Amino acid sequence: MRFFKIFLPLILLSSLIYAFTHKSESALLKKQDDGMSVEEFLKRTENKEKIVFAYFKAEWCAPCVKLKPVMEQLQAEEKEKVEILIIDIDENKKLAQHFEINTLPLFYIYKNGKKVWENNTALCKADIQKKLAMYK
């Protein structure tokens, strides 16, 4: 009897804590379906006025984490001539599957809807700016 008085409240409390801190499986499955569609991505790359720089990343990717401030700076500095798409592959699983992304970070440059450059290694800001300048 003493067991129930002591441990039953602890078991109930731990069950409640677990329920509130962990997402349900259906919520996780729904999250996987969210994100940009392949059609929307391709439509955005058809920009006739600007080149499009697509950067594929993930929160768990160490080089991607290091590139975060660089990409934010580039977005601000290049917004007049370059559309920069920052795409998290965990939030955009359909895109990652469509492009068969298995290496991060991954960079694409599109001009008039056609992919003109691809790179799958981390680059510094200066190298990215050089590549962007080539296609502007």
ABEGO torsion letter per residue (X at the ends): XAAAAAAAAAAAAAAAAAAAABBBAAAAAAAAABEBBAAAAAAAAABAABBBBBBBBBAABAAAAAAAAAAAAAAAAAAAABBBBBBBAAABAAAAAAAGBABOBBBBBBBGGBBABBBABBBBAAAAAAAAAAAX
